[in-house]
Amino acid sequence: MKSTPSRTIYIRRPFLAATFAVLAGSLSIAALVSGAACEPASKTVGFTGDPLVTGDPRLQVAAREQVTTGSQATNRDGVKNGAVSREDDAKIAKITARLLEMNHYAQVPINDELSPKVFDAFLDTLDPQRVFFLQTDIDTLSASYRDTIVGLTKQRGDFTAAQKMYTLLVKRAEEQTLYVDKLLKEPSSFTFTGSDTYVVNREKATRPGSATEAQALWKQRLRYEYLQEKLAKEKPADIVKTLSRRYDRSLRSLRELDSDDIFELYMNSIAHALDPHTDYFGKATAETFAISMRLSLFGIGATLRSEDGYTVIEDIKPGSPAQATKKIKAGDKIVGVAQGRVGAFVDVVDMKLNRVVEQIRGEKGSVVRLKYIPGDATDPSVREEVVIVRDEIKLEESEAKARLILQPQPDGKVLRLGVIDLPLFYQDPEKNKSCSADVALLLEKLKQEKVDGVILDLRRNGGGSLPEAIKMTGLFIKTGPVVQVRDAENNIRVNEDKNPAVAYDGPLVLLTSRNSASASEIVAGALQDYGRALVVGDSSSFGKGTVQAVYELGPIMEQNSASVADNPGQLKLTIQKFYRASGASTQLRGVEPEVVLPSIFDALKVGEKDLDNPLPWDEVESAKYTKLNAVAPYTTELTKRSGARVATDGDFRYLKDTIARVAKAQDQKTISLNEATRRKEQDEDDARIEARQKVLAARPVSKMTVYPLTLTAAMKPGLPKPLTPEQVKKGLIDGAEEDPLPTTEDKKKNKSRLPEPDVTLTEAENVLADYIALSKGSSSTPLAKQP
């Protein structure tokens, strides 16, 4: 069944952080039942019209649009019924399995040879830190399902095993919560004078062999959490209250998962057995993916958080529909949501945050009504109502933006550098919106300002649209092959830039990091192959060299006489691998820069090679292209000069020390539960930070002038107002007026910290300055060295 429906091709990788993706209703089950559940409630943040935050799809399950009131029926396995019937789930599972088998690049049979891998993967999805399931639980489940789970799904659409595993997880979580409540009433359990430790990462640990061993593990975990609060100078009574609510909230959220959620998690365990970028998207998750590419959504423009069962307004976006009401404000607690001007209110107290978000978000021009408790009300029984007309909220933080930097030189001249920040290769054909067009606009503005060189910053860019990556490369070369693509039948297609127009032909530095992936690697690899740009950054980029197609399952199921009542979602399927013009794959190895700089990622496992089941590296024959040789004559000297600066620079010394400390912490399997030991470590860390803050505060004001260039500013004559020296010192590169408070603890103390300078960008500017000087035949070396 080689299906050829209309499909959209993406080459974007998942974001690295496993966070709540509640903008479109995704939820991390690991955050509910593992260490992440120990974070304060204020960390659980949702968006109704602000930046998208996505997490690892392995940890995401879709929230459903249908919100029930009162009790919700359960199926025969004890799982709450979702919006999709068991019969329709079976149809979706069988069609999805066939698509995976016949259309995936690796051409792997979907049969019981995969069952052990899928079984273990789903267990790790439910219990990643191995703190809930007993080994006896695993043995019992294994006897029934470990060798047959995939065959049952493919042949009958049966995912009973997944539901039984989830039901058992809830039972163990309930037992944990009861045990925790008992321990919290025993003050003697929370003395910290011994030499005991807690294993902070149990991903490879042995599971508890009995209930007694599980309770011992739960006790140590609770003691660890209690000590964390105590070190934060919380009072014992407040600690008990905080931890009790935390565990109750986690259990309540876990119980709210329904059969749709479990189905999506399970189908992703099958998908990820083939490679880490193949995903099944339920209806709501599919909408999240589309929003992330369109850069806009419709909502009210308020950021929400979950706090003690209430949905609390964290922030109101300026110029948003929420602000236009002049009624609701940060701190207000939403207790009810109604659709339209006369719809009935749905009670949202104790409702999952992502479900509340789904209720508030809606089509442009539609009406939503909120019932809320004013944050400043002295009587909690007070209720207010507000009517809000939804409108489009643009996610402008993912748009391309630029800066013009005027850097005084020792000879009295001023070096004019342009920096373009591109977080995503986005496109929206309906709005005629694309990143290549936006970057072309910024380049034109920078050329009008007579820049001497340009840095294209792709450090935060996780990928996006393949056509946009090709167009982006074409902005810097005349014509030629950009990327080669090979499919499962070994057919190779060369994707070329056929537009001879060049938007910018001057000195170019491409800044990459381990976060640069997919489309970023295509652009970096192509411009490196051509010798058009000097690549600077981490030792390698992410290393994702695969292409995914998003299949709409609805039309496919209709073609196969398997229609279902609701939207069956999408399948994001790896269908191709891409190769550089030179023939080398970026899979696993990424793009290695000419100038390598120290990076915190040197201490972290961040990259394709660190994911489960990645496809292997290989290569194909080189395409025919003409090298520009704009970089090679200067590479050796540029690397030498950069190395000399890095070796003596104070900021890089501090970064290297941080890398070493992080690496040591990563290797450390346990953490002490001795209070005196921990306080000593805490004091040492605080002293190190305080000393660093003094260094940053004493730093002289930079002599460079920085002009922030948004797309809007680029279309206007002249330049916008430059940043103030104080803004430059605080790293407020986009013209923000206030210094952000980076941590909850700082907010409590009303204390602001100077951010670490962007030492990587500073060195990239130095490298570009050297590149400009060398290409002009000058031996001068402008420096932006820090003490």
Buried (B, 14 or more C-beta within 10 A) or exposed (E): EEBEEEBBBBBBBBBBEBBBBBBBBBBBBBBBBBBBBBEEBEBBBBBBBBBBBBBBBBBBBBBBBEBBEEEEEBBEBEBBBBBBBBEBBBBBBBBBBBBBBBBBBBEBEBEBEBBBBBBBBBBBBBBBBBBBBBBEBBEEBBEEBBBBBBBBBBBEBBBBBBBBBBBBBBEBBEBBBEBBBEBBEEEEEBEBEEEEBBBBBBEEEEBBEEEEBBBEBBBBBBBBBBBBBBBEEBEEEEBBBBBBBBBBBBBBBBEBBBBBBBBBBBBBBBBBBBBBBBBBBBBBBBBBBBBBBBBBBBBBBBBBBBBEBBBBBBBBBEEBBBBBBEBBBEEBBBBBBBBEEEEEBBEBBBBBBBBBBBBBBBEBEBBBBBBBBBEEBEEEEEEBEBEBEBBEBBBEEBBBBBBBBBBBEEEEEEBBBBBBBBBBBBBBEEEEBBBBBBBBBBBBBBBEBEBBBBBBBBBBBBBBBBBBBBBBBBBBBBBBBBBBBBBBEEEBEBBBBEBEEBBBBBBBBBBBBBBBBBBBBBBBBBBBBBBBBBBBBBBBBBBBBBBBBBBBBBBBBEEBEBEBEBBBBBBBBBBBBBBBBBBBBBBBBBBBBBBBBBBBBBBBEBBBBBBEBBBEBBEBEBBEBEBBEBBEEBBEBBBEBBEEBBEEBEBBBBBBEBBEEBBEEEEEEEBBBBBEBBBEEEEEEEEBEEEBEEBBEEBEEBEBBBBBBBBEBBEEEEBBEBBBBEBBBBBBBBBEEEBEBEEEEEEEEEEBBBBEBBBBBBBBBBBBBBBBBBBEEEEBBBBBEBE
